[in-house]
Every structure is written in C-alpha cells, then in structure tokens.
C-alpha cells in the first residue's frame, strides 16, 4: 500500500444525520457512483450528516505544517457506493462542504484533492465530568455588505455576528457500536469520493480503527443550514435527525487519491 498523504488525529466526532429526498443528492453525485443508505430504506431516500470534530497532530507526507496542526472542522456529507473493476463493493462519503479556520488547509485540500473546503471561524469546546462528556462547536457567521461570507478583518464592514452551534452530550463511558447498527454504519466508511480538477471521479482511502462511541443523552443545535450550506438545505433546521452519535475518534491516515474505475 502507498504511504499516507496525510496523518492526523480526529477526536470527539459529533455526527447528526438526516433522511432527505434522494433527488437532492443526485446532482452532487460523482459519475459512476450511486446513493448509499441504511439497509431497508426506500429507493427515494438519501442520508446526509452534519459532522463536527477536532483535527490535531496533522502531518502532510510526514511533515508538520506550521500553524496547521490543530483545528476544528465542520462538514456536510452524504453517502455513496460503487463496485470497482475488481468486483469489490466500495462504500464512502461525498462532501458537500467542509469548513475549517486555516487558510493553508483550504488551499492544500483544493489543490491536491479538489475538495470543497472553505475558511470559516470555528471554535470547539470539550467538557468532561465524572460520568458525562459535552462536545460543542461554534461557527461564527459574519456577512459583508452584499451578504457574502467574510472572515472578520480590521476595517472591513460587517454585520453583527451570529453564531451557529452544535452541542452533543454523552455518557463518559465508551462502548463499541454493534455491527449492523445505525451508529456503526454512519461512522465506518473507508473511502472518500470526489471529482478531480479534470472532472474524473476519484477516491481516496481514509484508514482508522473502529471508533468506540459515547451513548448520546442529549443534543442542542442552533444551525441555519440555508445560510451555511445553501438554500436547498434550509429545511434541515426543522426536521428531526434519524441518528445522533458521538464517537471518540482515533489516529487516521488519508492516502493519495486515485481515479475510480468501475465495471
């Protein structure tokens, strides 16, 4: 196997998942893939997840990148699959948007993987008590005169800041999510899918051990999906998620991208 392009630790992974009409996802589906859903779900259904976690100890080709080792991320993703040229079932995720506060990370992700990263101001907080853990991510929202996203800068006209937030509370004790459970399905995906700069479907392996989970006891969200991810996703603010999980995370390795070749 090739050496990893990137290594890091992903920690305290909060994942809030929703059932959505499949048609909303098909326009974002790279060629050669099909929508993937939990067993038993209908043919008109798709699944989408808001994921918030802490990215730390990042190294690119074994080298630490100054100022970019540790940061939070919030992303919106959906699930897809394919059968490759060797007849193997390939299951993975497609990212609609990935938000991080590091400019160099955005540049690198777009340059090497053509991933839809954007720079935004994000803060994360983890509180651990004797028998519970609370994970919270806060995304600062600032707009310029024409309504576009902006990072706050001295001398730049901005509207008053609003904050999007995601908070998940779980039991401190970790457990294994049973194979076949929704929690196991949502968190265990080995591949990322995307489209290269040349317009070809590509895949890259994301390798990590199975993540243990905290049993979720509550969650709170104040998240304007339409503002952050686009008007078509605004309805998510008013619907109940199909699953909420909090995974401990682990060290991860992301491998070089390759063109997806299907049967």
ChimeraX commands (.cxc) that place a marker at each C-alpha (Angstrom):
marker #1 position 0.00,0.00,0.00 radius 0.5
marker #1 position 1.16,3.53,-0.72 radius 0.5
marker #1 position 2.33,5.73,2.10 radius 0.5
marker #1 position -0.29,8.11,3.59 radius 0.5
marker #1 position -0.50,11.59,2.16 radius 0.5
marker #1 position -1.80,12.92,5.47 radius 0.5
marker #1 position -1.89,11.65,9.05 radius 0.5
marker #1 position -3.74,13.20,11.99 radius 0.5
marker #1 position -5.95,12.51,14.97 radius 0.5
marker #1 position -9.70,13.07,14.73 radius 0.5
marker #1 position -11.33,13.45,18.14 radius 0.5
marker #1 position -14.78,13.90,19.69 radius 0.5
marker #1 position -16.70,13.36,16.48 radius 0.5
marker #1 position -20.28,14.61,16.69 radius 0.5
marker #1 position -22.46,13.40,13.82 radius 0.5
marker #1 position -26.08,14.44,13.28 radius 0.5
marker #1 position -27.72,12.57,10.38 radius 0.5
marker #1 position -30.92,13.23,8.43 radius 0.5
marker #1 position -33.09,11.45,5.91 radius 0.5
marker #1 position -33.52,13.57,2.76 radius 0.5
marker #1 position -35.13,13.12,-0.67 radius 0.5
marker #1 position -32.65,11.30,-2.87 radius 0.5
marker #1 position -33.16,13.80,-5.67 radius 0.5
marker #1 position -31.44,16.49,-3.62 radius 0.5
marker #1 position -28.23,14.46,-3.69 radius 0.5
marker #1 position -28.09,13.16,-7.24 radius 0.5
marker #1 position -26.81,16.43,-8.74 radius 0.5
marker #1 position -23.82,16.21,-6.39 radius 0.5
marker #1 position -23.12,12.54,-7.13 radius 0.5
marker #1 position -19.83,11.91,-8.99 radius 0.5
marker #1 position -20.08,9.78,-12.13 radius 0.5
marker #1 position -20.01,6.03,-11.55 radius 0.5
marker #1 position -21.46,6.19,-8.03 radius 0.5
marker #1 position -24.90,5.54,-6.59 radius 0.5
marker #1 position -26.54,6.77,-3.41 radius 0.5
marker #1 position -25.94,4.56,-0.37 radius 0.5
marker #1 position -28.43,4.27,2.51 radius 0.5
marker #1 position -29.07,2.11,5.54 radius 0.5
marker #1 position -30.49,-1.35,4.78 radius 0.5
marker #1 position -34.27,-1.27,4.41 radius 0.5
marker #1 position -34.55,2.39,3.45 radius 0.5
marker #1 position -36.64,3.30,0.41 radius 0.5
marker #1 position -35.43,3.92,-3.12 radius 0.5
marker #1 position -36.34,7.62,-2.91 radius 0.5
marker #1 position -34.35,8.22,0.26 radius 0.5
marker #1 position -30.86,9.58,0.87 radius 0.5
marker #1 position -28.87,10.26,4.03 radius 0.5
marker #1 position -26.86,13.32,4.93 radius 0.5
marker #1 position -24.75,14.11,8.01 radius 0.5
marker #1 position -23.51,17.24,9.70 radius 0.5
marker #1 position -20.15,16.30,11.25 radius 0.5
marker #1 position -18.13,18.36,13.75 radius 0.5
marker #1 position -14.80,17.23,15.20 radius 0.5
marker #1 position -11.30,18.25,16.26 radius 0.5
marker #1 position -8.41,17.77,13.85 radius 0.5
marker #1 position -5.00,17.54,15.59 radius 0.5
marker #1 position -1.40,16.42,15.10 radius 0.5
marker #1 position -1.72,16.86,11.34 radius 0.5
marker #1 position 1.24,15.96,9.17 radius 0.5
marker #1 position 1.50,16.04,5.38 radius 0.5
marker #1 position 3.86,13.41,3.99 radius 0.5
marker #1 position 5.25,13.03,7.49 radius 0.5
marker #1 position 5.99,16.74,7.96 radius 0.5
marker #1 position 4.27,19.04,10.42 radius 0.5
marker #1 position 2.75,22.12,8.77 radius 0.5
marker #1 position 3.42,25.23,10.92 radius 0.5
marker #1 position 0.21,26.73,12.27 radius 0.5
marker #1 position -1.98,23.97,10.80 radius 0.5
marker #1 position -1.51,21.02,13.14 radius 0.5
marker #1 position -4.62,21.55,15.29 radius 0.5
marker #1 position -8.02,22.96,14.34 radius 0.5
marker #1 position -11.75,22.14,14.38 radius 0.5
marker #1 position -13.79,21.18,11.33 radius 0.5
marker #1 position -17.48,21.15,10.44 radius 0.5
marker #1 position -18.65,19.42,7.27 radius 0.5
marker #1 position -21.79,18.30,5.49 radius 0.5
marker #1 position -21.57,14.93,3.72 radius 0.5
marker #1 position -23.66,12.20,2.13 radius 0.5
marker #1 position -23.08,8.53,1.38 radius 0.5
marker #1 position -22.33,6.78,-1.89 radius 0.5
marker #1 position -21.08,3.45,-3.21 radius 0.5
marker #1 position -19.73,1.74,-6.31 radius 0.5
marker #1 position -18.46,-1.63,-7.49 radius 0.5
marker #1 position -14.87,-1.27,-8.66 radius 0.5
marker #1 position -13.25,-3.03,-11.61 radius 0.5
marker #1 position -12.27,-5.96,-9.38 radius 0.5
marker #1 position -15.87,-6.52,-8.25 radius 0.5
marker #1 position -15.35,-5.12,-4.76 radius 0.5
marker #1 position -18.03,-3.09,-3.03 radius 0.5
marker #1 position -16.68,0.41,-2.35 radius 0.5
marker #1 position -18.60,2.47,0.21 radius 0.5
marker #1 position -17.70,6.01,1.08 radius 0.5
marker #1 position -18.73,9.61,1.57 radius 0.5
marker #1 position -19.08,12.66,-0.68 radius 0.5
marker #1 position -18.51,16.06,0.90 radius 0.5
marker #1 position -20.80,18.96,0.05 radius 0.5
marker #1 position -18.84,21.50,2.07 radius 0.5
marker #1 position -16.00,21.35,4.60 radius 0.5
marker #1 position -15.35,24.31,6.89 radius 0.5
marker #1 position -12.06,24.94,8.73 radius 0.5
marker #1 position -10.38,28.06,10.15 radius 0.5
marker #1 position -6.97,27.51,8.50 radius 0.5
marker #1 position -6.32,29.19,5.14 radius 0.5
marker #1 position -3.42,26.89,4.22 radius 0.5
marker #1 position -5.55,23.79,4.88 radius 0.5
marker #1 position -8.19,25.12,2.49 radius 0.5
marker #1 position -5.58,25.78,-0.18 radius 0.5
marker #1 position -3.99,22.34,0.16 radius 0.5
marker #1 position -7.29,20.43,0.13 radius 0.5
marker #1 position -8.42,22.22,-3.02 radius 0.5
marker #1 position -5.03,21.93,-4.69 radius 0.5
marker #1 position -4.43,18.21,-4.13 radius 0.5
marker #1 position -7.90,16.70,-3.71 radius 0.5
marker #1 position -10.24,19.33,-5.20 radius 0.5
marker #1 position -12.30,19.08,-2.01 radius 0.5
marker #1 position -14.96,21.77,-1.27 radius 0.5
marker #1 position -13.16,23.40,1.67 radius 0.5
marker #1 position -13.89,26.92,2.85 radius 0.5
marker #1 position -12.30,29.04,5.56 radius 0.5
marker #1 position -14.58,29.97,8.44 radius 0.5
marker #1 position -14.11,30.95,12.06 radius 0.5
marker #1 position -14.84,27.89,14.24 radius 0.5
marker #1 position -14.28,27.21,17.93 radius 0.5
marker #1 position -14.63,23.87,19.71 radius 0.5
marker #1 position -15.01,23.04,23.38 radius 0.5
marker #1 position -14.95,19.72,25.25 radius 0.5
marker #1 position -16.03,19.35,28.88 radius 0.5
marker #1 position -15.55,16.06,30.71 radius 0.5
marker #1 position -17.17,15.26,34.03 radius 0.5
marker #1 position -17.10,12.11,36.14 radius 0.5
marker #1 position -19.79,10.42,34.06 radius 0.5
marker #1 position -20.52,12.61,31.03 radius 0.5
marker #1 position -18.83,14.42,28.15 radius 0.5
marker #1 position -20.07,17.52,26.34 radius 0.5
marker #1 position -18.75,18.48,22.90 radius 0.5
marker #1 position -19.65,21.84,21.37 radius 0.5
marker #1 position -18.67,23.52,18.10 radius 0.5
marker #1 position -19.47,27.16,17.37 radius 0.5
marker #1 position -19.30,28.66,13.89 radius 0.5
marker #1 position -19.13,32.44,13.67 radius 0.5
marker #1 position -21.31,33.99,10.97 radius 0.5
marker #1 position -20.30,37.36,9.53 radius 0.5
marker #1 position -21.53,38.90,6.30 radius 0.5
marker #1 position -20.27,41.72,4.16 radius 0.5
marker #1 position -22.42,44.42,2.54 radius 0.5
marker #1 position -23.54,42.12,-0.28 radius 0.5
marker #1 position -24.36,39.23,2.05 radius 0.5
marker #1 position -21.37,37.03,1.26 radius 0.5
marker #1 position -19.37,35.13,3.87 radius 0.5
marker #1 position -16.40,37.02,5.26 radius 0.5
marker #1 position -13.68,36.47,7.83 radius 0.5
marker #1 position -13.58,39.35,10.28 radius 0.5
marker #1 position -10.80,41.81,9.46 radius 0.5
marker #1 position -9.93,45.18,10.85 radius 0.5
marker #1 position -11.53,47.93,8.82 radius 0.5
marker #1 position -13.94,45.64,6.94 radius 0.5
marker #1 position -17.65,46.49,7.08 radius 0.5
marker #1 position -19.52,43.61,8.70 radius 0.5
marker #1 position -22.97,42.93,10.04 radius 0.5
marker #1 position -23.36,41.84,13.63 radius 0.5
marker #1 position -22.00,38.37,14.25 radius 0.5
marker #1 position -24.37,35.45,14.66 radius 0.5
marker #1 position -23.25,32.04,15.84 radius 0.5
marker #1 position -24.19,28.59,14.62 radius 0.5
marker #1 position -23.68,25.91,17.25 radius 0.5
marker #1 position -23.78,22.15,17.67 radius 0.5
marker #1 position -23.66,20.56,21.13 radius 0.5
marker #1 position -23.80,16.83,21.87 radius 0.5
marker #1 position -23.80,15.30,25.37 radius 0.5
marker #1 position -22.94,11.67,26.03 radius 0.5
marker #1 position -22.06,9.22,28.75 radius 0.5
marker #1 position -18.38,9.27,29.64 radius 0.5
marker #1 position -18.01,5.50,29.25 radius 0.5
marker #1 position -17.13,4.28,25.78 radius 0.5
marker #1 position -18.78,1.31,24.10 radius 0.5
marker #1 position -18.47,-0.45,20.75 radius 0.5
marker #1 position -21.29,0.19,18.29 radius 0.5
marker #1 position -22.57,-3.24,17.15 radius 0.5
marker #1 position -22.00,-4.19,13.53 radius 0.5
marker #1 position -25.34,-3.68,11.76 radius 0.5
marker #1 position -26.35,-0.75,13.98 radius 0.5
marker #1 position -27.00,2.71,12.54 radius 0.5
marker #1 position -24.12,4.11,14.62 radius 0.5
marker #1 position -21.69,1.62,13.10 radius 0.5
marker #1 position -22.96,2.32,9.58 radius 0.5
marker #1 position -22.63,6.09,9.83 radius 0.5
marker #1 position -19.15,6.22,11.33 radius 0.5
marker #1 position -17.34,3.41,9.48 radius 0.5
marker #1 position -16.59,4.45,5.91 radius 0.5
marker #1 position -13.23,3.66,4.36 radius 0.5
marker #1 position -13.38,5.88,1.28 radius 0.5
marker #1 position -13.79,9.49,0.32 radius 0.5
marker #1 position -15.17,10.25,-3.15 radius 0.5
marker #1 position -14.77,13.39,-5.19 radius 0.5
marker #1 position -14.15,14.84,-8.62 radius 0.5
marker #1 position -10.68,15.70,-9.88 radius 0.5
marker #1 position -9.76,19.01,-11.48 radius 0.5
marker #1 position -10.11,17.17,-14.79 radius 0.5
marker #1 position -13.70,16.16,-13.98 radius 0.5
marker #1 position -12.96,12.47,-13.26 radius 0.5
marker #1 position -14.40,10.60,-10.28 radius 0.5
marker #1 position -11.69,9.92,-7.73 radius 0.5
marker #1 position -11.44,8.04,-4.46 radius 0.5
marker #1 position -9.03,8.10,-1.54 radius 0.5
marker #1 position -8.72,5.74,1.40 radius 0.5
marker #1 position -9.28,7.01,4.94 radius 0.5
marker #1 position -7.91,4.39,7.31 radius 0.5
marker #1 position -8.61,4.20,11.05 radius 0.5
marker #1 position -9.62,1.61,13.65 radius 0.5
marker #1 position -13.29,1.26,14.54 radius 0.5
marker #1 position -14.32,4.16,16.72 radius 0.5
marker #1 position -15.92,3.49,20.10 radius 0.5
marker #1 position -18.89,5.71,20.91 radius 0.5
marker #1 position -20.41,7.54,23.85 radius 0.5
marker #1 position -24.10,6.83,24.38 radius 0.5
marker #1 position -25.76,10.12,23.48 radius 0.5
marker #1 position -28.01,11.56,26.19 radius 0.5
marker #1 position -28.85,14.89,24.58 radius 0.5
marker #1 position -28.02,17.40,21.88 radius 0.5
marker #1 position -28.74,21.02,21.01 radius 0.5
marker #1 position -28.41,22.82,17.69 radius 0.5
marker #1 position -28.76,26.38,16.55 radius 0.5
marker #1 position -27.78,25.94,12.94 radius 0.5
marker #1 position -29.07,27.84,9.93 radius 0.5
marker #1 position -28.38,25.30,7.21 radius 0.5
marker #1 position -29.59,27.61,4.45 radius 0.5
marker #1 position -27.04,30.29,5.32 radius 0.5
marker #1 position -24.13,27.92,5.82 radius 0.5
marker #1 position -24.69,25.31,3.12 radius 0.5
marker #1 position -27.20,26.87,0.73 radius 0.5
marker #1 position -30.98,27.43,0.50 radius 0.5
marker #1 position -31.81,23.85,-0.59 radius 0.5
marker #1 position -30.73,22.57,2.83 radius 0.5
marker #1 position -32.73,25.07,4.87 radius 0.5
marker #1 position -35.46,22.53,5.66 radius 0.5
marker #1 position -33.00,20.51,7.80 radius 0.5
marker #1 position -33.38,23.09,10.56 radius 0.5
marker #1 position -36.97,21.98,11.10 radius 0.5
marker #1 position -36.71,18.18,10.86 radius 0.5
marker #1 position -35.65,15.60,13.42 radius 0.5
marker #1 position -32.41,13.72,12.77 radius 0.5
marker #1 position -32.55,9.97,12.20 radius 0.5
marker #1 position -29.41,9.46,14.26 radius 0.5
marker #1 position -27.11,11.40,16.60 radius 0.5
marker #1 position -23.79,9.90,17.62 radius 0.5
marker #1 position -20.63,10.92,19.43 radius 0.5
marker #1 position -17.51,8.92,18.60 radius 0.5
marker #1 position -14.18,9.09,20.42 radius 0.5
marker #1 position -12.14,9.15,17.21 radius 0.5
marker #1 position -8.56,7.96,16.69 radius 0.5
marker #1 position -5.46,8.44,14.61 radius 0.5
marker #1 position -6.30,8.46,10.89 radius 0.5
marker #1 position -4.34,8.12,7.67 radius 0.5
marker #1 position -5.50,9.62,4.37 radius 0.5
marker #1 position -3.94,8.07,1.27 radius 0.5
marker #1 position -3.24,9.58,-2.15 radius 0.5
marker #1 position -6.21,9.96,-4.46 radius 0.5
marker #1 position -6.78,7.61,-7.37 radius 0.5
marker #1 position -9.22,7.59,-10.25 radius 0.5
marker #1 position -12.24,5.40,-9.52 radius 0.5
marker #1 position -12.55,2.67,-12.13 radius 0.5
marker #1 position -15.83,0.77,-12.10 radius 0.5
marker #1 position -17.12,-2.21,-14.03 radius 0.5
marker link #1:1,2 radius 0.2
marker link #1:2,3 radius 0.2
marker link #1:3,4 radius 0.2
marker link #1:4,5 radius 0.2
marker link #1:5,6 radius 0.2
marker link #1:6,7 radius 0.2
marker link #1:7,8 radius 0.2
marker link #1:8,9 radius 0.2
marker link #1:9,10 radius 0.2
marker link #1:10,11 radius 0.2
marker link #1:11,12 radius 0.2
marker link #1:12,13 radius 0.2
marker link #1:13,14 radius 0.2
marker link #1:14,15 radius 0.2
marker link #1:15,16 radius 0.2
marker link #1:16,17 radius 0.2
marker link #1:17,18 radius 0.2
marker link #1:18,19 radius 0.2
marker link #1:19,20 radius 0.2
marker link #1:20,21 radius 0.2
marker link #1:21,22 radius 0.2
marker link #1:22,23 radius 0.2
marker link #1:23,24 radius 0.2
marker link #1:24,25 radius 0.2
marker link #1:25,26 radius 0.2
marker link #1:26,27 radius 0.2
marker link #1:27,28 radius 0.2
marker link #1:28,29 radius 0.2
marker link #1:29,30 radius 0.2
marker link #1:30,31 radius 0.2
marker link #1:31,32 radius 0.2
marker link #1:32,33 radius 0.2
marker link #1:33,34 radius 0.2
marker link #1:34,35 radius 0.2
marker link #1:35,36 radius 0.2
marker link #1:36,37 radius 0.2
marker link #1:37,38 radius 0.2
marker link #1:38,39 radius 0.2
marker link #1:39,40 radius 0.2
marker link #1:40,41 radius 0.2
marker link #1:41,42 radius 0.2
marker link #1:42,43 radius 0.2
marker link #1:43,44 radius 0.2
marker link #1:44,45 radius 0.2
marker link #1:45,46 radius 0.2
marker link #1:46,47 radius 0.2
marker link #1:47,48 radius 0.2
marker link #1:48,49 radius 0.2
marker link #1:49,50 radius 0.2
marker link #1:50,51 radius 0.2
marker link #1:51,52 radius 0.2
marker link #1:52,53 radius 0.2
marker link #1:53,54 radius 0.2
marker link #1:54,55 radius 0.2
marker link #1:55,56 radius 0.2
marker link #1:56,57 radius 0.2
marker link #1:57,58 radius 0.2
marker link #1:58,59 radius 0.2
marker link #1:59,60 radius 0.2
marker link #1:60,61 radius 0.2
marker link #1:61,62 radius 0.2
marker link #1:62,63 radius 0.2
marker link #1:63,64 radius 0.2
marker link #1:64,65 radius 0.2
marker link #1:65,66 radius 0.2
marker link #1:66,67 radius 0.2
marker link #1:67,68 radius 0.2
marker link #1:68,69 radius 0.2
marker link #1:69,70 radius 0.2
marker link #1:70,71 radius 0.2
marker link #1:71,72 radius 0.2
marker link #1:72,73 radius 0.2
marker link #1:73,74 radius 0.2
marker link #1:74,75 radius 0.2
marker link #1:75,76 radius 0.2
marker link #1:76,77 radius 0.2
marker link #1:77,78 radius 0.2
marker link #1:78,79 radius 0.2
marker link #1:79,80 radius 0.2
marker link #1:80,81 radius 0.2
marker link #1:81,82 radius 0.2
marker link #1:82,83 radius 0.2
marker link #1:83,84 radius 0.2
marker link #1:84,85 radius 0.2
marker link #1:85,86 radius 0.2
marker link #1:86,87 radius 0.2
marker link #1:87,88 radius 0.2
marker link #1:88,89 radius 0.2
marker link #1:89,90 radius 0.2
marker link #1:90,91 radius 0.2
marker link #1:91,92 radius 0.2
marker link #1:92,93 radius 0.2
marker link #1:93,94 radius 0.2
marker link #1:94,95 radius 0.2
marker link #1:95,96 radius 0.2
marker link #1:96,97 radius 0.2
marker link #1:97,98 radius 0.2
marker link #1:98,99 radius 0.2
marker link #1:99,100 radius 0.2
marker link #1:100,101 radius 0.2
marker link #1:101,102 radius 0.2
marker link #1:102,103 radius 0.2
marker link #1:103,104 radius 0.2
marker link #1:104,105 radius 0.2
marker link #1:105,106 radius 0.2
marker link #1:106,107 radius 0.2
marker link #1:107,108 radius 0.2
marker link #1:108,109 radius 0.2
marker link #1:109,110 radius 0.2
marker link #1:110,111 radius 0.2
marker link #1:111,112 radius 0.2
marker link #1:112,113 radius 0.2
marker link #1:113,114 radius 0.2
marker link #1:114,115 radius 0.2
marker link #1:115,116 radius 0.2
marker link #1:116,117 radius 0.2
marker link #1:117,118 radius 0.2
marker link #1:118,119 radius 0.2
marker link #1:119,120 radius 0.2
marker link #1:120,121 radius 0.2
marker link #1:121,122 radius 0.2
marker link #1:122,123 radius 0.2
marker link #1:123,124 radius 0.2
marker link #1:124,125 radius 0.2
marker link #1:125,126 radius 0.2
marker link #1:126,127 radius 0.2
marker link #1:127,128 radius 0.2
marker link #1:128,129 radius 0.2
marker link #1:129,130 radius 0.2
marker link #1:130,131 radius 0.2
marker link #1:131,132 radius 0.2
marker link #1:132,133 radius 0.2
marker link #1:133,134 radius 0.2
marker link #1:134,135 radius 0.2
marker link #1:135,136 radius 0.2
marker link #1:136,137 radius 0.2
marker link #1:137,138 radius 0.2
marker link #1:138,139 radius 0.2
marker link #1:139,140 radius 0.2
marker link #1:140,141 radius 0.2
marker link #1:141,142 radius 0.2
marker link #1:142,143 radius 0.2
marker link #1:143,144 radius 0.2
marker link #1:144,145 radius 0.2
marker link #1:145,146 radius 0.2
marker link #1:146,147 radius 0.2
marker link #1:147,148 radius 0.2
marker link #1:148,149 radius 0.2
marker link #1:149,150 radius 0.2
marker link #1:150,151 radius 0.2
marker link #1:151,152 radius 0.2
marker link #1:152,153 radius 0.2
marker link #1:153,154 radius 0.2
marker link #1:154,155 radius 0.2
marker link #1:155,156 radius 0.2
marker link #1:156,157 radius 0.2
marker link #1:157,158 radius 0.2
marker link #1:158,159 radius 0.2
marker link #1:159,160 radius 0.2
marker link #1:160,161 radius 0.2
marker link #1:161,162 radius 0.2
marker link #1:162,163 radius 0.2
marker link #1:163,164 radius 0.2
marker link #1:164,165 radius 0.2
marker link #1:165,166 radius 0.2
marker link #1:166,167 radius 0.2
marker link #1:167,168 radius 0.2
marker link #1:168,169 radius 0.2
marker link #1:169,170 radius 0.2
marker link #1:170,171 radius 0.2
marker link #1:171,172 radius 0.2
marker link #1:172,173 radius 0.2
marker link #1:173,174 radius 0.2
marker link #1:174,175 radius 0.2
marker link #1:175,176 radius 0.2
marker link #1:176,177 radius 0.2
marker link #1:177,178 radius 0.2
marker link #1:178,179 radius 0.2
marker link #1:179,180 radius 0.2
marker link #1:180,181 radius 0.2
marker link #1:181,182 radius 0.2
marker link #1:182,183 radius 0.2
marker link #1:183,184 radius 0.2
marker link #1:184,185 radius 0.2
marker link #1:185,186 radius 0.2
marker link #1:186,187 radius 0.2
marker link #1:187,188 radius 0.2
marker link #1:188,189 radius 0.2
marker link #1:189,190 radius 0.2
marker link #1:190,191 radius 0.2
marker link #1:191,192 radius 0.2
marker link #1:192,193 radius 0.2
marker link #1:193,194 radius 0.2
marker link #1:194,195 radius 0.2
marker link #1:195,196 radius 0.2
marker link #1:196,197 radius 0.2
marker link #1:197,198 radius 0.2
marker link #1:198,199 radius 0.2
marker link #1:199,200 radius 0.2
marker link #1:200,201 radius 0.2
marker link #1:201,202 radius 0.2
marker link #1:202,203 radius 0.2
marker link #1:203,204 radius 0.2
marker link #1:204,205 radius 0.2
marker link #1:205,206 radius 0.2
marker link #1:206,207 radius 0.2
marker link #1:207,208 radius 0.2
marker link #1:208,209 radius 0.2
marker link #1:209,210 radius 0.2
marker link #1:210,211 radius 0.2
marker link #1:211,212 radius 0.2
marker link #1:212,213 radius 0.2
marker link #1:213,214 radius 0.2
marker link #1:214,215 radius 0.2
marker link #1:215,216 radius 0.2
marker link #1:216,217 radius 0.2
marker link #1:217,218 radius 0.2
marker link #1:218,219 radius 0.2
marker link #1:219,220 radius 0.2
marker link #1:220,221 radius 0.2
marker link #1:221,222 radius 0.2
marker link #1:222,223 radius 0.2
marker link #1:223,224 radius 0.2
marker link #1:224,225 radius 0.2
marker link #1:225,226 radius 0.2
marker link #1:226,227 radius 0.2
marker link #1:227,228 radius 0.2
marker link #1:228,229 radius 0.2
marker link #1:229,230 radius 0.2
marker link #1:230,231 radius 0.2
marker link #1:231,232 radius 0.2
marker link #1:232,233 radius 0.2
marker link #1:233,234 radius 0.2
marker link #1:234,235 radius 0.2
marker link #1:235,236 radius 0.2
marker link #1:236,237 radius 0.2
marker link #1:237,238 radius 0.2
marker link #1:238,239 radius 0.2
marker link #1:239,240 radius 0.2
marker link #1:240,241 radius 0.2
marker link #1:241,242 radius 0.2
marker link #1:242,243 radius 0.2
marker link #1:243,244 radius 0.2
marker link #1:244,245 radius 0.2
marker link #1:245,246 radius 0.2
marker link #1:246,247 radius 0.2
marker link #1:247,248 radius 0.2
marker link #1:248,249 radius 0.2
marker link #1:249,250 radius 0.2
marker link #1:250,251 radius 0.2
marker link #1:251,252 radius 0.2
marker link #1:252,253 radius 0.2
marker link #1:253,254 radius 0.2
marker link #1:254,255 radius 0.2
marker link #1:255,256 radius 0.2
marker link #1:256,257 radius 0.2
marker link #1:257,258 radius 0.2
marker link #1:258,259 radius 0.2
marker link #1:259,260 radius 0.2
marker link #1:260,261 radius 0.2
marker link #1:261,262 radius 0.2
marker link #1:262,263 radius 0.2
view
